[in-house]
Amino acid sequence: MPIVPESIKSSHAQKLTARARTAWPQLAAVYIRHRGQFAYVDGELADGDSIKLMRLRYGGPGGTWGFALCLARTDKYEGTILPTGSFVGTPEEARDCACGLYLATPDI
């Protein structure tokens, strides 16, 4: 089970936050917490409410991450297929998929 290196945690947070500021104005902030091979990503909405966006699973130095959405009815994470048709991808692809589902696709 690979653990996410500190250098990747830092760049990962910057990449996830950068586009969220421009593409998802409903998000006032993005919070990421790491536990072992997992990164849990939550969003804070402009009204102060928070939303669990996704869980990513670090796949090692190759740069791909597993993707899971938090299901509202169970409050548990379930592996999800990205729009690319894969269960793995970049954190940015996962972020845009989760935000598109939970916050509606922005006009870009």
SULNORTA-V260698 format. One line per field, one symbol per residue. phi: phi as a letter, one per 20 degrees, with the letter a starting at -180 (. if undefined). A space follows every 10 residues. Layout:
# SULNORTA-V260698
phi = ???
This chain:
# SULNORTA-V260698
phi = .feffgffgf fffffffgfg feecffeebc dccdbmedcd ddddegenfd cfeacddfdo ffnecfcbee effdlcecgc efgfndecae gfffgfffff fedmffed
